Amino acid sequence: MLVLNCSIKLLTLEKMLKSHFPESLKVYGAVMNMNRGNPFQKEVVVDSWPDFKAVITRRQKEAETDNLDHYTNAYAVFYKDFRAYQRLLEEHDVINWDQVFQIQGLQSELCDVSNAVANSKQLGVKLTSFKAVQFSPHSALPDTNALKASSPRLTYLNVADADLLNRTWSRGGNEQCLRYIVKLISCFPSVCVRDDKGNPVSWSLTDQFATMCHGYTLPEHRRKGYSQLVALTLARKLQSRGFPCQGNVLDDNTASISLLKNVRAEFLPCRFHRLILTPAAFSG
């Protein structure tokens, strides 16, 4: 195991990961954020350098942590050889197995390998698998003339909106998620449409892996084109900063899949996998 602390090596890794798209997108996004201020206090573990076969991004050991916060306690994985990834998992001190955490990536063996090691350590595993998508850099923005008046208006999220996002996110509704959303809003690009009272009615934000997430429109404001506008505006904002515009969608989310097809987003050949792992001490 090697921890890459050198800024030159991290910039080199960022360039190397580009040649392994789309499977390396999650790790690539995390490394990009590390090379641009590292707001989530991440670090990179590799099995060897420079000829690595597995990469894991994780929270720095000295970062303040909540053992129940799987949103922030998150690992992204890319490997050229899944056996190298398995060896890293089994190696002492790569993963903090004493807290609730998540592992995510875009490779098929990720699930079986992670699940096998977690079971050997008696952790519960919840797997969710998604369609992975990427926005084209040539997607045209819809007409925004109607939003140039005082209301509704196109703007960005602020931390005062975090409680609403926590209540409406299918993954939210708890203290850890609220803190996580505040951090995302504070650190990364977001877009929202606000009504005449200044309240968000449609939005999307970016996570620690440079992934577009929590795209949502309040039920009473749907079918007005807001979701498409928000998604494309955020994608354009990420592209202007050099980030890949990636996202995930559940197979049964027909409304979002239809939207993505309408804006000609590319459905990637790989799937996005997220595993939430829970030690026995925190289960039940």
C-alpha positions in Angstrom: 0.0 0.0 0.0 1.2 3.5 -0.9 -0.5 6.8 0.0 0.1 9.4 -2.7 0.8 12.7 -0.9 2.9 14.4 -3.6 1.0 17.0 -5.6 3.0 16.1 -8.7 2.1 12.4 -8.4 -1.6 13.3 -7.9 -1.6 15.5 -11.0 0.1 12.6 -12.9 -2.6 10.2 -11.6 -5.3 12.5 -12.8 -3.9 12.4 -16.3 -3.4 8.6 -16.2 -7.0 8.0 -15.1 -8.3 9.8 -18.2 -7.1 7.0 -20.4 -9.4 4.6 -18.5 -12.7 6.4 -18.9 -15.5 5.6 -18.2 -14.6 3.0 -15.6 -12.3 5.5 -13.8 -14.7 8.4 -13.7 -15.5 8.3 -9.9 -11.9 8.1 -8.9 -11.0 10.7 -11.5 -13.6 13.1 -10.1 -12.3 12.7 -6.6 -8.7 13.2 -7.6 -9.7 16.3 -9.6 -11.3 17.8 -6.4 -8.1 16.8 -4.4 -6.0 18.7 -6.9 -8.2 21.8 -6.7 -8.2 22.5 -2.9 -9.3 19.1 -1.5 -12.3 20.3 0.4 -13.3 16.8 1.5 -9.9 16.0 2.9 -9.3 13.0 0.7 -6.2 11.0 0.0 -5.3 8.3 -2.6 -4.1 4.8 -1.8 -2.5 2.7 -4.6 -1.1 -0.8 -4.6 2.1 0.4 -6.4 3.4 3.4 -8.2 3.6 4.4 -11.0 2.5 1.1 -12.4 -0.6 0.8 -10.3 -3.2 -1.9 -10.6 -5.7 -0.5 -8.1 -6.6 2.9 -6.7 -8.8 3.8 -3.7 -9.7 7.3 -2.7 -10.6 7.8 1.0 -10.9 10.4 3.8 -7.6 11.4 5.3 -7.0 9.7 8.6 -6.7 13.0 10.5 -10.0 14.3 9.2 -12.8 14.7 11.7 -15.3 11.9 11.2 -18.7 10.6 12.3 -18.8 6.8 12.4 -22.5 6.8 11.3 -21.9 9.2 8.3 -21.7 6.9 5.2 -22.2 10.0 3.0 -18.8 11.5 3.9 -17.1 8.2 4.8 -16.9 7.3 1.1 -14.4 5.3 -0.9 -14.1 5.4 -4.7 -12.4 2.5 -6.5 -10.8 1.9 -9.8 -8.7 -1.2 -10.7 -6.9 -2.7 -13.7 -6.9 -6.0 -11.9 -9.7 -6.8 -9.4 -7.3 -9.1 -7.5 -5.1 -6.1 -6.7 -8.2 -4.3 -5.4 -9.1 -7.3 -3.2 -5.5 -7.4 -1.8 -5.9 -3.7 -0.9 -9.2 -4.4 0.9 -7.6 -7.2 2.9 -4.5 -5.2 3.8 -4.5 -3.7 7.2 -5.4 0.0 7.6 -6.7 0.7 4.0 -10.4 0.7 5.0 -11.9 1.8 8.3 -14.1 -1.3 9.0 -15.3 0.1 12.3 -17.6 2.7 10.9 -20.5 2.9 8.5 -19.2 3.7 5.0 -19.7 3.4 1.3 -17.7 2.1 -1.6 -18.5 3.1 -5.1 -17.2 2.5 -8.6 -18.1 1.6 -12.2 -16.7 -1.9 -12.5 -18.6 -5.2 -12.3 -16.3 -7.1 -10.0 -16.4 -4.3 -7.4 -19.6 -5.8 -5.9 -18.5 -9.4 -5.5 -15.0 -8.6 -4.2 -16.3 -5.9 -1.7 -19.1 -8.1 -0.5 -16.9 -11.1 0.0 -14.4 -9.2 2.2 -17.2 -7.4 4.1 -18.9 -10.7 4.8 -15.6 -12.1 6.2 -15.6 -9.2 8.6 -19.3 -9.6 9.4 -20.4 -6.3 8.0 -23.9 -5.8 6.5 -23.9 -4.7 2.9 -26.6 -2.8 1.0 -26.0 -2.7 -2.8 -27.6 -0.2 -5.2 -26.9 -0.3 -8.9 -27.6 2.5 -11.4 -27.4 3.4 -15.0 -24.3 5.6 -15.5 -24.6 8.6 -17.8 -22.5 11.3 -19.1 -23.6 14.7 -20.6 -22.3 15.7 -24.0 -20.2 18.9 -24.1 -22.3 20.0 -27.1 -25.7 19.8 -25.5 -27.6 23.0 -26.2 -29.2 24.9 -23.3 -32.9 25.4 -23.6 -34.3 29.0 -23.9 -33.8 30.8 -20.6 -35.5 34.1 -21.6 -38.5 33.3 -19.4 -36.2 33.1 -16.4 -34.5 36.4 -16.9 -37.3 38.3 -15.2 -37.5 38.7 -11.4 -39.4 35.4 -11.0 -38.8 32.5 -11.5 -35.0 32.9 -11.7 -32.1 30.7 -12.4 -29.4 30.8 -9.7 -27.5 28.5 -7.3 -28.1 26.9 -3.9 -27.0 28.2 -0.6 -26.6 26.5 2.8 -30.0 27.9 3.9 -31.6 25.5 1.4 -29.9 22.4 2.9 -32.9 21.4 5.1 -35.3 21.4 2.1 -32.8 19.2 0.2 -32.4 16.9 3.1 -36.2 16.4 3.4 -36.7 15.8 -0.3 -33.7 13.5 -1.0 -34.6 9.8 -1.1 -31.2 9.2 0.7 -31.7 11.9 3.2 -33.9 12.8 6.2 -31.1 12.5 8.9 -28.5 14.6 10.6 -25.6 13.1 8.7 -27.1 13.8 5.3 -27.9 17.4 6.3 -24.3 18.1 7.2 -23.2 16.4 4.0 -25.5 18.6 1.9 -24.3 21.7 3.6 -20.7 20.7 2.7 -21.6 20.0 -0.9 -23.4 23.3 -1.4 -20.4 25.1 0.2 -17.7 23.4 -1.9 -19.1 22.5 -5.3 -21.2 23.9 -8.2 -25.0 23.8 -7.9 -27.9 25.2 -9.9 -31.5 25.9 -8.9 -34.7 27.7 -10.0 -36.3 29.9 -7.4 -39.9 31.1 -7.2 -41.1 34.7 -6.5 -40.4 34.3 -2.8 -36.9 33.1 -3.4 -37.6 29.5 -2.5 -35.9 26.7 -4.5 -38.4 24.8 -6.7 -35.9 22.8 -8.8 -32.3 22.0 -8.3 -29.2 19.8 -8.7 -25.8 19.8 -7.1 -22.4 18.1 -7.3 -20.9 15.6 -5.0 -17.4 14.8 -3.8 -16.7 12.6 -6.9 -17.7 15.4 -9.3 -21.0 13.6 -9.9 -24.2 15.5 -10.6 -26.7 14.4 -7.9 -30.0 15.0 -6.1 -31.7 16.4 -9.2 -35.2 17.2 -7.9 -38.2 19.4 -8.8 -41.0 20.0 -6.3 -44.2 18.2 -7.5 -46.2 21.4 -8.0 -43.6 22.8 -10.3 -43.0 19.8 -12.6 -43.7 19.7 -16.4 -42.4 23.3 -16.8 -39.0 22.3 -18.2 -37.1 23.2 -15.0 -35.4 19.9 -14.5 -33.9 19.9 -18.0 -32.8 23.5 -17.6 -31.1 22.8 -14.2 -29.4 19.7 -15.5 -28.0 21.2 -18.6 -26.9 24.4 -16.8 -25.1 22.5 -14.1 -23.4 20.3 -16.8 -22.3 23.4 -18.7 -20.9 24.8 -15.4 -18.9 21.7 -14.7 -17.6 21.5 -18.3 -16.4 25.1 -18.0 -14.3 24.1 -15.1 -12.8 21.1 -16.9 -14.9 18.4 -15.0 -16.6 15.5 -16.8 -20.3 15.7 -16.5 -21.4 12.4 -15.0 -24.5 11.2 -13.3 -26.4 8.1 -12.2 -30.1 7.1 -12.5 -32.0 4.2 -11.1 -33.5 1.8 -13.7 -37.1 2.5 -12.6 -36.8 6.3 -12.6 -38.5 6.6 -16.0 -39.0 10.4 -15.7 -35.3 11.1 -15.3 -34.4 8.5 -18.0 -36.7 10.3 -20.4 -35.2 13.7 -19.5 -31.7 12.3 -20.1 -32.7 10.9 -23.5 -34.2 14.3 -24.4 -31.0 16.1 -23.7 -29.0 13.4 -25.5 -27.0 12.3 -22.5 -24.9 9.2 -23.2 -25.8 6.1 -21.3 -22.4 4.4 -20.5 -21.7 0.7 -21.1 -20.7 0.3 -17.4 -23.0 0.6 -14.4 -22.5 2.6 -11.2 -22.4 0.5 -8.0 -22.8 1.9 -4.5 -22.3 -0.4 -1.5 -23.2 0.9 2.0 -21.4 -1.2 4.6 -22.5 -1.4 8.2 -20.6 -3.0 11.1 -22.6 -5.2 13.4 -22.2 -2.6 16.2 -24.3 -0.2 14.2 -26.9 -2.5 12.6 -30.4 -2.7 13.9 
